[in-house]
Each structure stands twice: as structure tokens, then as C-alpha cells.
Amino acid sequence: MHTFAYLRVSTSEQTTDNQLLELRTAGYEPDAVYQDTISGKTSAADRPDFGCMLDAITRTKRPKRLIVTKLDRLGRDAVDIQQTIRRLAELGCAVRVLQLGDLDLTSTAGKLVMTTLAAVAEMERDILVERTKAGLARAKQAGTTLGRPRVTDDAKAAAIRALLAENVSVSEIARQHGVSRQTVMRLRDAAA
């Protein structure tokens, strides 16, 4: 049996190391590992490594299976997850999820569980978005300044613009004023 592993994290600050360790601890030694650093909201078809993996699964003639640690590694949208599982089943690839007791999502029982869990995952994401929006609206209504705090006041910004006008390098200005190069470049670009 040819075993494919798919690992996904949402940001570059995260790592897939724990997912791979979890698969190996469960007794799987994948023949091929594919990993994306991309939001679970991005459809599986639009993920670079997932697409490469689908191509490899299509070319593999012997029995095959895809292993993931959790259902949300496949995605956060119930419809997209269902379409992905259907596509893999059409390719003759079993889909196993460790979190679900190593359940094969292409089996009859697996399809039922997958549909239910995918809907719950999507609902959780929607609730999180609603809570975030409500919290931001409440903070805004209370007069809280949203976003990152300003690192320059008007006087410092004027001094930076004056140095830019004298063609002092961005790096030198950043060092002199204790700000990032990005801050200096933002001020330069806003003045242009």
C-alpha cells in the first residue's frame, strides 16, 4: 500500500513537525509527505502541495491511502472537504484521519462522520468570525484604537521625512529614530 501524508499549517510561524510525529507514532511511515503553509479556508484545489499530491495519487496504480492527523488539515469548509474526499475516493484512495480513530472517510460510516464533523468545523469557524467581528465593533464603539500602535508621532514623522528629503538612507534613518525600515518606507511612500 502506498501511503501519502498531508500536513498543513496556517502560518509560517507554525511547523508540521508534530503532525508528522503523530503519524509515525500511530505506526505510519509515509512513502510521500506533502505539506502546505496556507489557511484551511483556501480550497484544497488551490493549495500547491495538495495539487502535487493529487497528481501523484492519480499516477499511483497500486492501492493507496492518504493519512492526516485531523480533519481540519484537509480544510475548514464542509463542502470543500466533501468534494476533496469524493475526488480522492474516485481515484481509489482511502482517506484516514487519526483524530477519528484512524477512520477511513471513504467508507460508508466514514462518509457520515465526515459530513457531520465538516459541518461542525465550518460552524466553529463561522462562530469565531462572528465573535471577532462583535469584539471589534464593541472595541470601536468604546473608542478603542484598533490596529497596531503608532511608532511615530507627528514630530518624529516630520523629522524622518526631512531626512528622506536630504537623501539619507532608509537604513540610517531607521537606526537614528529606533524604528523599522518598513516604517521609514511607509512614510516615504505616503509622502510621494
Residue pairs with C-beta under 8 A, 6 or more apart in sequence:
1 62
1 63
1 64
1 65
2 31
2 32
2 60
2 62
2 63
2 64
2 65
3 28
3 29
3 30
3 31
3 32
3 64
3 65
3 67
4 30
4 31
4 32
4 33
4 34
4 53
4 56
4 57
4 64
4 65
4 66
4 67
4 93
5 20
5 23
5 28
5 30
5 32
5 33
5 34
5 66
5 67
5 68
6 34
6 35
6 49
6 50
6 53
6 66
6 67
6 68
6 73
6 74
7 16
7 19
7 20
7 33
7 34
7 35
7 36
7 68
7 69
7 73
8 16
8 35
8 36
8 37
8 38
8 40
8 47
8 50
8 73
8 74
9 15
9 16
9 35
9 36
9 37
10 37
10 38
10 39
10 40
11 37
12 37
14 37
16 35
19 68
19 69
19 73
20 33
22 69
22 98
23 30
23 67
23 69
23 98
26 98
26 102
28 67
30 67
32 53
32 56
34 49
34 50
34 52
34 53
34 56
35 49
36 47
36 48
36 49
36 50
38 47
38 48
39 76
40 72
40 73
40 75
40 76
40 77
41 75
41 76
41 77
41 125
42 75
43 75
43 77
43 80
44 50
44 74
44 75
44 80
44 81
44 83
44 84
45 51
45 84
53 66
54 87
54 88
54 91
57 64
57 66
57 88
57 91
57 93
58 91
63 92
64 91
64 92
64 93
64 94
65 93
65 94
65 95
65 96
65 104
66 88
66 93
66 94
66 95
66 96
67 96
67 98
68 74
68 95
68 96
68 97
68 98
69 97
69 98
69 99
70 97
70 98
70 99
71 81
71 97
71 99
71 100
71 114
71 117
71 118
71 121
72 121
74 81
74 84
74 85
74 95
75 81
75 84
75 118
76 121
76 122
76 125
77 118
77 122
78 115
78 118
78 119
78 121
78 122
81 114
81 118
81 121
82 114
82 115
82 118
85 95
85 105
85 106
85 111
85 114
88 95
88 106
89 95
89 106
93 106
94 104
94 106
95 104
95 105
95 106
95 110
96 102
96 103
96 104
96 105
97 103
97 105
100 110
100 113
100 117
103 109
103 110
103 113
104 110
105 111
105 113
105 114
136 146
139 146
140 146
151 179
151 180
151 183
152 160
152 177
152 179
152 183
152 187
156 177
156 179
157 187
159 177
160 173
160 177
160 179
160 183
160 184
160 187
161 187
161 188
161 191
163 172
163 173
163 176
164 170
164 173
164 184
164 187
164 188
164 191
170 181
170 184
170 185
170 188
171 181
173 184
174 180
174 181
174 183
174 184
177 184
